[in-house]
C-alpha cells in the first residue's frame, strides 16, 4: 500500500462522470430511484455527504444495516460538478499547511458550502487502512447543484452490499473484491488538490 497517496481521491470514473455513494432509508431511496435524482422526502436544506469509496460507505452504513441507511445508492455525477464542489470546499478541520491561523480557517469554513473530510480508508473486512478516503459534505448551493445539475444516474447497490458482506464474513476476500467496482486514482487539477489537502 506504500504507493497509495495518504490523501487521494479514488473512484469509479470515466471521461465525463464519477460514482459516489450515499445510504438512505427506503422512502428516500425509492423516491430518488423513481425520479432519477433526489426529491422529497429528501431535504435540500440539510447537508448531504457523498463518498467515492464503496468500502468506506459499507463501513459507515454497516453494510446497509444501520437504521436510516438500509439502502445504498451509487450516484453517478458529472466530473465538472464534482470538481466545482471541490473548488469551493473547505477542510472540516484546520490544516496548518493550508491556513495560517484558526481565524483564517474559520472564515473560509463559514463562507464555503462544501466540507472536505478525510477518514481512514477501509479494507474489505472494514479494518482501517493507513491512507485516507474522501467524504464531501454539500450544503446550500452545492446541494442544489448536485440534485438539479450534476446527477446523471442513480443505481441501487444494496443487494451488492449484502453479497459482498456475506463473502467478507466467510473470509472469501478475493471473491468479495471481485464484486466491488474498481476505484482508480482520480486526476485532480493541481489547484484543487492543494485546496483539499490531497497528497498526489
C-alpha positions in Angstrom: 0.0 0.0 0.0 3.0 2.3 0.1 2.3 3.5 -3.5 -1.1 4.9 -2.5 -1.1 8.6 -1.6 -2.0 9.3 2.1 -4.8 11.6 0.9 -6.1 10.9 -2.6 -9.4 10.6 -4.4 -10.1 7.1 -5.8 -13.4 6.5 -7.6 -15.1 4.7 -10.4 -14.9 7.3 -13.1 -14.8 7.8 -16.9 -14.0 10.8 -19.0 -17.2 12.7 -18.0 -18.5 11.2 -14.8 -17.7 9.5 -11.5 -19.6 7.5 -8.9 -20.3 8.5 -5.3 -22.2 6.6 -2.7 -24.9 7.5 -0.2 -27.1 5.5 2.1 -30.7 6.4 3.0 -33.9 4.9 4.4 -36.2 3.2 1.9 -38.6 6.1 1.4 -35.8 8.5 0.3 -34.1 5.8 -1.9 -37.3 4.7 -3.7 -38.3 8.3 -4.5 -34.8 9.1 -5.8 -34.6 5.9 -7.9 -38.0 6.8 -9.4 -37.2 10.4 -10.2 -33.5 9.9 -11.2 -32.4 12.5 -8.7 -33.2 13.4 -5.1 -36.8 14.6 -4.4 -38.8 14.8 -1.2 -38.7 13.3 1.4 -35.0 14.2 0.8 -34.4 17.6 2.4 -32.3 20.0 0.4 -31.7 22.2 3.4 -29.7 19.6 5.2 -26.0 18.9 4.5 -25.7 15.7 2.4 -22.4 13.7 2.4 -21.2 11.9 -0.7 -18.4 9.3 -0.7 -16.4 7.9 -3.7 -15.3 4.9 -1.7 -17.6 1.8 -1.7 -15.8 0.2 1.2 -16.0 3.4 3.3 -19.7 3.6 2.6 -20.0 0.0 3.8 -18.2 0.9 7.0 -20.4 4.0 7.5 -23.7 2.2 6.8 -22.9 -1.1 8.5 -23.2 -2.9 5.2 -26.6 -1.2 4.7 -27.7 -2.4 8.1 -27.8 0.7 10.2 -31.2 2.4 10.9 -31.9 5.1 8.2 -29.1 3.7 6.0 -30.8 0.5 4.8 -30.5 1.3 1.1 -27.1 2.2 -0.6 -27.2 4.2 -3.8 -24.5 4.5 -6.4 -24.9 8.1 -7.7 -23.2 8.9 -11.0 -22.4 12.6 -11.2 -20.5 14.8 -13.7 -16.8 15.4 -13.1 -17.5 19.1 -13.7 -19.9 19.2 -10.8 -17.6 17.3 -8.5 -14.7 19.5 -9.3 -16.7 22.7 -8.8 -17.7 21.4 -5.4 -14.0 20.7 -4.5 -13.0 24.1 -5.8 -15.3 25.9 -3.3 -14.7 23.5 -0.4 -13.1 23.9 3.0 -11.5 21.3 5.1 -13.7 20.4 8.1 -10.7 20.7 10.4 -7.9 23.3 10.4 -4.8 22.3 8.5 -1.8 24.3 9.4 -0.3 23.7 6.0 -3.3 25.5 4.4 -4.4 28.0 7.0 -2.0 30.4 8.7 -4.4 30.8 11.6 -7.6 29.3 13.1 -9.4 32.6 12.3 -8.4 32.2 8.6 -9.8 28.7 8.6 -13.0 29.6 10.4 -13.6 32.5 7.9 -13.1 30.1 4.9 -15.4 27.5 6.6 -18.2 30.0 7.2 -18.0 31.1 3.5 -17.9 27.6 1.9 -21.0 25.4 1.1 -18.8 22.3 0.9 -16.9 20.4 3.6 -13.9 18.1 2.9 -13.2 15.3 5.4 -10.5 12.7 5.2 -11.2 9.5 7.1 -9.2 6.2 7.3 -10.0 4.1 4.2 -11.3 0.6 4.9 -10.3 -2.8 3.7 -12.9 -5.3 2.5 -13.3 -6.5 6.1 -13.8 -2.9 7.1 -10.5 -2.7 9.0 -8.9 0.8 9.0 -6.1 1.4 6.5 -3.2 3.8 6.6 -4.4 6.0 3.8 -7.4 8.3 3.8 -10.8 8.3 1.9 -12.6 11.4 0.9 -16.0 12.5 2.2 -17.6 15.5 0.7 -20.4 17.4 2.6 -22.7 19.5 0.4 -24.9 22.3 1.7 -26.9 25.2 0.2 -26.0 25.9 -3.4 -23.8 22.8 -3.6 -26.8 20.6 -2.7 -28.9 22.4 -5.4 -26.2 21.8 -8.0 -25.9 18.2 -7.0 -29.6 17.5 -7.2 -30.5 19.7 -10.2 -27.5 19.5 -12.4 -24.7 17.0 -11.6 -26.6 13.7 -11.2 -26.7 11.6 -14.4 -28.0 8.4 -12.9 -28.8 6.5 -9.7 -28.4 2.8 -9.1 -29.5 0.8 -6.0 -26.5 -1.3 -4.9 -27.9 -2.6 -1.6 -28.0 -6.2 -2.9 -24.4 -5.9 -3.9 -23.5 -4.6 -0.4 -25.2 -7.7 1.2 -23.5 -10.1 -1.2 -20.0 -8.6 -0.5 -20.7 -8.6 3.3 -21.6 -12.3 3.1 -18.4 -13.2 1.3 -16.3 -11.0 3.6 -17.8 -12.6 6.7 -16.9 -16.0 5.2 -13.3 -14.7 4.6 -13.7 -15.2 0.9 -12.0 -11.8 0.4 -10.8 -12.4 -3.2 -14.4 -13.2 -4.3 -15.7 -10.1 -2.4 -13.1 -7.9 -4.0 -14.0 -9.2 -7.5 -17.6 -7.8 -7.0 -16.6 -4.3 -5.7 -16.4 -1.8 -8.6 -12.7 -0.9 -9.2 -11.8 2.5 -7.9 -8.8 4.1 -9.5 -7.0 7.4 -8.8 -9.0 10.4 -9.8 -6.9 13.0 -11.6 -7.3 16.2 -9.6 -6.2 19.5 -11.0 -3.3 20.9 -9.0 -5.1 23.8 -7.6 -8.0 21.6 -6.3 -5.6 19.0 -4.9 -3.9 21.8 -2.9 -7.2 23.2 -1.7 -8.4 19.9 -0.3 -5.1 18.8 1.1 -4.6 15.9 -1.2 -1.2 14.3 -1.4 -0.7 13.3 -5.0 
